[in-house]
Amino acid sequence: MKHFGLIDSLQNPIGRSPFNLLYGKDCHLPVEVEYKALWAVKMLNFDIKAAQERRVMNLFELEEIRMNAYENSRIYKMRTKAAHDKLIRLKDFKVGDSVLLFNSKLRLFPGKLRSKWSGPFKIHEVLPYGSLTLLNQEGKEFTVNGHRCKPYLGMTPTEEIITPLQDPTPPKR
């Protein structure tokens, strides 16, 4: 009985069950056929001329149902793509920018508080098709896909600034 659950259930984006799309009618469970449900008695009691006309009409209806399901599926895919594309931000990298690199090896042994990004790295060259050549701390170059990088917004330490502190004792009067 579990097998009939998916076949008979309504699929949301299409608006019809897979059985209905394939055969153009609702799925009747084997229990209904065994006990001669009312629909089975009505289906078996009609003349041939009416059956022929009904069959032709059913074929036209089935074609219309399939076209509607195809259209609903196409609209659903367009809306899903538009929602996904809205979330994608274009990354515009320039030579000299600092970036963080996604550490894809971390997926095997992730730590709860461990950062998934390593770096910062300097961009040495912007290659076509979104590739970047990066410089690490030692000055070695390596090429990565631009989708694995994100801009580094932190401060880069340039010089140590020493600020002399005054004596916290209050001045004498």
Buried (B, 14 or more C-beta within 10 A) or exposed (E): EEEBEEEBEEBEEBBBBBBBBEEBEEBBEEEEEEEEBEEBEEEEEEEEEEEEEEEEEBEEEBEEBBEBBEEBBEEBEEEEEEEEEEEEEEEEBEEEBBBBBBBEEBEEEEEEEEEEBEBBBBBBEBEEEBEBBBBBEEEEEEEBEBEBBBEBEEEEEEEEEEEEEEEEEEEEE
